C-alpha cells in the first residue's frame, strides 16, 4: 500500500485570525459522537460559524469569496486544548489540505501529519501579509512547497518551517504509521515469532 507523496499543496487560501484556537473551537465536543469521521466537515468551527438556529454568522469560512479554499491560515498555538483526533479530521473533511500558522499544538500537529496534512510554521508578519493579498484577490493561487520550505504566490514567497521528521514522512509518502505497519506486516509477524522464541 503506497501513500501519496505530499511535496506541495496548491490552491486557494483563507485566513481565520486568532491565537490559541483550540480543538473545541475547531470541532465542538457534541459532534464527536460519530462512529466514523465521515460528515465531520460540516461541523468544523460550527459554534463560531453558526447561530443557535443554524443560520450563518459572519465568519471567514462562510464568506463566499473563499469558498473551496484548501489552505488555512491562522495565528499562534493553533490546535491547542484537548488532543481530539476529530479536529484535524473535521478540517480534512471540510476540504483543507494544509495549515499555515505561527505555531501549532504538538498533538494536533502530529494528528494532522498522520492524515497527510502539512502544518507549516511561518511568521505572523508573513501570514498577515498573505492574508492582505487574499483580501485583494480571494482566488489567489497559493503553493505550500514542503521541499523548498516556502509559500509561493504570484511573484512573492516567504519561508516556512516544517520539522524534519514530519517533512520527510510527508514528502516520502510515509505519513500514515498504520499504513506503514500494514505494508510491513510480514516483517512484523516475523519479529513477533522471533520474540516469542526468546
N, C-alpha and C positions, 0 to 999 in steps of 0.2 A: 504494500500500500504506500504509494508515493504522494506526499503532500506538495501543494504548490509552493514554489519559492516566492517569498514576498520581498522583492527587491525595491519596488516602487509602488506607491499608491497615488493615483492621479484622479482628479475630478474637481468638483466644486466644494466650497467650504462654508461653514457657518460659525460665527463667534457667539459663544454663550459665556458672557463675562462673569467674573466672580472667583473668589478663592474659597478653599475648604468646601467645595461642592461634594457632599458626601453621598454614599451609596443609597441612602434612604431617599435623597432627592432624585437620584438617577432612576431608582425603581422603588416606589413605596412598598413597605413590607406586606401590605394586604394583597398585593398582586403576586406574591410568591407562593401561592397555594397550588400552583400548576404542577401537573405530573411531568410535563416536558417544558422546554423553554420556548416552544412554538407560541407565537402570538404575543410574546412579551414586548415586542417593539412598540405596539400601540400605547403601552403604559409608561414608556420612557419619559422621565421628567413630568409625569402626569399632574402632580399637585401644583406645579408651577406653570403648567401649560393649560390647565383646565379649571373652570369654575365648578362649584358644587353641583350644578345642574348638567355638567358635561360639556358646556359650551366653551369655546376657545377664549383664553386670556391673551393679552399681548405678550408674546414671547418669541425669541428668535426662531425657534423650531416650528412656530405656527405662521411665520412670515412666508408668504407665497414666493417671495423673491429668492428664498434659499431652499425651496422645495427640492428634494433629491440630493442635497449635499451629502457627500460621503466622508468628509474630513471635518472633525470637530475641533474648534479652538477654545481654550479656556485659560483659567488662571493657575494659581499655585495650589498644591496639595489636592489635586483632583482625584476623586475616588476614595477619599478618606472615610472613616467610620467603620461600620461592620464589614466583614470580609465576604459579603454575599457574592457568589458567582453570578447571580441573576443580573447584577448591574452591567458588566460587560456583555452578557448575553442579550440584554434589552437593547444596548447600544448597537450591537451587531445586527439584531433583527429590525431595528429602526432604519438601518442602512449605512451605518458608519463603518469605515474600513481603516481609519487611522485617527489618532487623537494627538493634538499638539497642545502642550500646556507648559507652564513654568516649572512644575514638579508634579509627581504622582505619589499616591499612597502605594506602599510596596506590594501589598497583597493584590490590590486592584491591578497594578502593573503586570504582575505575574499572571493573573487570570486573563487579562487581555492578550498577553503573548501566547498563551495556550489556545487561544481562538484564532490566532493569526492576525491580530490587530496590533500594529506597531503603536507604541506610546513614545512620542518624540518630545524631548525637553528643549525648549527654546527660551530666549529671554523675553521678559514681559514687554520690553520695548519693541522687539521684532513681531511679537504676536499682535500687539495693538496696531503696529504699522500695517500688517496684513489685514487686520480687521477693518481698518480705514479704507484700504483698497477694495475690500469686499463690499463696503457700503457704496463705493463709487461704481463698482461693477460686480453685482452678485453672481454673475456667471463666469467670473474669472477662473481660468484653468490653473489649478494648483497641483504641484507634484511634490510628494514627500519621497525623497530619494534616500533609501537606507544605505546604499553602497557609498555614495558620495557624502552622506550625512549632511544633506542640505534640503531646504524647502525652496522650490523654484516657482516663479510666476512672472509672466511677461518677461521683462529684461532684468528682473531683480532676483535676489536669492538671499538666504540667511542660513547660518549654521544651526544644526540640531545635534543633540546628543542622545544616542540610544545605547545603553550599556552593552558591552561587547558580547556577553553570553546571549542576550536576547536578540541582538542584531545578527549574530551568527546563526542562531536557531531559525530565525525568520528567513534569512537570505539563502540558507541551505535547505529549506523545506523540512526542518526537524523541530518544528514548534509545538507539536502535539505529543506529549510524553506517552499517552495511552496508545496512540498510533505507532509510536516507536516500539513500545513493548510488543504490540501485536505483530509488527513487522519482524521482530526478532524472537518470536515465541518459541521457535525450535531451540535457539541458544538458551533461552530462559529455562525451558524444560530440561535441557542437558545439565544446566547448572544446578537445578533442583535435585536431579538424580545424583549428581556428583556430591552435593552437600548431604544428601540422605545416606550416602555410603560412609560418611566420615564418622 
